[in-house]
Amino acid sequence: MAYFLFIDESGQDQRESPYEVLAGIAIQDRDLWNFIKAVQDAEVRYFGRRYSSGSDELKARKLLKRKVFRLAGQLPAINAPERTRLALNCLDFGPTATREQITALAQAKLAYVKEIFDICARFRCKAFASVVESRAPRPVSKDHLRKDYIYLFERLFYFLEDLDSEHSGVVVFDELEKSQSHLLVTQMDSYFKKTAKGQLRSGLIIPEPFFVHSDLTTGIQVADLIAYVISWGLRFVNMTEPRREELDELAQSVRGLQAVSRREIDGNPNFLVRGYALITDLRPRDMIEE
């Protein structure tokens, strides 16, 4: 038995995004194909065809940008069958699309994302995220695995450890530029082989990841949506950057997907270890000046 953890990121360009987020969605192997079919069926139901069947990709920054919310609200809500027909026309004849077709496509995008998070809940998926402040100090050396990855794997390990039967974690990343992929594989290999915590966690997490194309992999597309909503819309303790209020409903759905474990920490036997962690310093402990 295994859980696939699909991982993507948001805000890594460190430009406009309020937070840099590394997010993952864990899906049990026995549910994975039905989950994929449900997501793809929703795509057809809302857009009249596979939105991603051509050159378009279902990226969060396209589905949830401010302009989409503005366009969706420029006309009253369109009933579902008519909205799908108009959205399809907008996709197929974009340059000549009418105001009503453009509105329908925008409303379909928002409804689709909400449905995706509902599907995640229905299939008992669990989400994890490392949320990094833009001003967080960063390590100079690239010899070690970054703290945001370590926190993500820690939360996944706790989740797997809590399951009644033995499960392994299979890590799936959106493909990076080849040199970056090699670097990440090397860092993970070192972490899981040479550190005490990494060696422990390798008992449940397979240390060598898979790399896939995001436009061809449903799980990565869902992780991208979660990362974006957390960066722009979800706020928890000590997250002080402004949020986009129009994302509030989606943010609540993403909050509900968060994995939570209980561990004995500092004498508290019921300390809650939440799947979403805020990181204010990316440097390893031995690099932080006391």
N, C-alpha and C positions, 0 to 999 in steps of 0.2 A: 504494500500500500504506500502511496506517495501523495504529497501535495506539491503541485507546481507553483512556484512563486515567480510571477511575471513582474519585472521591474522596469520602470521608466522614470524619467526625471522631468522637472519643470524649473525654469528660472536659472539654468546653469550659465546663461550668458551674462548674468549679474547686471542687467540693464534696467528694465522696467519692473520686473517681478519683485514683489515685496519680500518673498522668501525663496530660497533655493530648496527644492524638495526632491528627495529620492523616495519613491513610493513603490510598494509592491502589493499585488493582490494574489492571495493563496487560494488555489482551487484543487479539490481532491481529484485524483486521477479518474475515479469511477464517474465523476460528474462532468469531467472536462468537455467531452464531446457534446453532451446535451446542453451544457452552458454555451458552447460556441454556436450551436444551432439556434438556441434561443436568442442570442445577440444578433445573429445574422437574419433571423426571421423578423426581429424588431426593425432592423435596417430596411428591409423590404416593405414592412408595414407602414413605416413613417415616410419613406422617400419614394415608394413605388418601384424601386429597384435597389440593387446594391450600390450605395453611394460611392463606395470605394472600388467599383468595378473598372473604372477608367484611371485617369491620372490623379483624381482627387483622393485625398486621404482623410480619414476621420480623426483629425487632430483637434485636441481641446482648444487650442488657440484660434481655430477657425469656427468651431461649434459654439464657443462660449464667450467670444469677445464682446465688448460693450455694444458694438454695432448690431450684433445679432439680437440682443435684447431690445434695442431701440426699434429695429425693423419689425420685430415680433409684436410690438405694442402699437404700431401705427394704425392698425385696424382691429376691430373686435375679433375674438377667438373664432376661428373657422372650424366647422365640424370635421371630424376625423376623415371620413371618406373624401370629402371635397378638398381638404387640406393636402391629403396624399396626392390627389390628382394634380393639384396646382403646383405642389412641390416638385413632382416629377417633370412637369412642363418647364419649371424654372431651371432644373438641372440640365434638361436636354436642350433648351433654347435660351440659355443665360443672357446673351447680349440683347435679346429682344424681349426679355421677361417683363411682364406687367407689374404694377405695384401690388396687386393682389397675389400674384405668383411669388413675388419676392417675400411678401409677408408670410405666406403659407410655408415657404421653405424655412424661414427663420423660426416660426412656431414649431415646425416639425423637428428642427435641430434641438430645441430646448426640451420638447416632449421625449425625444429619443434618448437624450442623456439621462433624464429622470427614469425612464424605463430601464436603462442599463443598470443603474444603481439598484432598482427594484429586483432585477434579475440576479444581481450579486447577492442580495439578501435572501432571495428564494433558494439559491443553491448553497447557502451557508458559507459563502466566501468570507475570508478575513483579510483585512487590510493592515498594512504596516507602512510607516513613513518616518524618515529622518528629515526634520525641518531645520534648515540652517539659516541663521541670521546673516544678512548681507555683509555685515561688518565683522563677522566672526574671524578671528585670527586663523591663518591657514599654515600647514606645515610647508617648509621649504623643500625638504627631502621627499622624494617619491618612492622611498624604499619600503614604506609601510602602508598598509591598507588604511584608507581614511576612516575617521571616526563615524561618519554617517553610514558607511557600509557596515561597520562593526555593530552599531546600534541596531540596524535593520536585521542583521543575522542573529543578534542576541534575542530580539523579540520573536523571530521565527522559531528559534530553538526552544524558547519557553513554551510557545504554542504547541509545537510538536511533542515536547516532553509531557505536556498535560493530557495528551490524548490517551484514551484507555488502551488502545492497541498500538503496536509499533508502526510508525510512519516515518518515511524519509522525506527530506525536502530537496526538491530539484529546482535549481536557480536558473531562470531564463532572462537574459538581458536583451534590450534593443541593441542591435549591432552598432558598435562605435567605429570610428576610424581605426584601421588595422593596428597601428602602433599603440593606440589607446587600449584596444582590446587585449593586446599582448601584455601591456603593463598591468591591467586589472587582473588578468589571469595569474601573472607572476605574484602580485601582491596578495591575492587570495590564497595561492599555494603556500606562500610564506606564512601567512596568518594561521591557516588551518594546520600546518605542519610544525611550526616553530614556537607557537605561543600556547600556554597551558589552556586558556579558554578556547582557543581555536581548535586544539586537539580534542577537547571535550565535545565541542559543538559539531565536529566532523563525524561524531557518532550518529547524528541525526540529519545533518545537512551534507549533501554531496558537494565537496569543495570545488569541483571543476564545473563551471557554468556553461550553459548553451547560449549562443548568440543567434538572433533571428532578425529578419527584416520586420520593422514595425507595421508596415502597410500590408503585410501578409499574415500577421499574427494577432488574433483577436485579443488575447490576454494582455499583450503589450498596449494595445489601443485603450483598453479599460484602465490599466495602470496610469497611462498618460492623463486620462480624465480625472482620476483621483488626485494625482500630483498637482494638476492645475487648480482644482477646486480648493485643495488645502492651501496652496500658495496664496490664492487671491480671495478666498472666501471663508475658510475655517479658522477660528481663533480659539485657543485654549490658554491655560495659565502662562503668563509671561510673554505671550505673543502680542506685541504692542503696535505693529504696523497696521495702518488702516485696511479695512476689508471692503470688497465690493458688495453692497447690501443686496443687489439683485441676485447674488449667488446663495443667499441664505438658505433657501429650501434645499438646494442641492448639497450645501455644506452640512445640513442636518442629516441627510441621507449618508454622506460619507462618514460623518461622525459615528453613525450607527453600525458601520462596517468594521470599526476599529477592533482589533484583537486585544483582549485583556487577560493577563495572567496574575496569579497570586504567588508571592514568594515571601520567605522570611528574610527581612532586611532590617538591619539595625534594631534587632529585637522585636520587630513587628511581624508576627507570623502571617498576617493578612495584607501585606503591602501590595498595592495594585501596581503592576508593571503594564503600562498602557502601550499599545502598538504604535502610537504616534509620539515621537520624542523631539523636543526642541533642543538644538545644539548651538551653544554660544561660542564654542572654541573647538576647532577641528584638529588641533595639535594633540599628539599623544602626550600622556601625562609627563613623561620624562623630558619633554621639550618645553614645558611650561615653567617659567621662572617662579620660584616660590617668593 
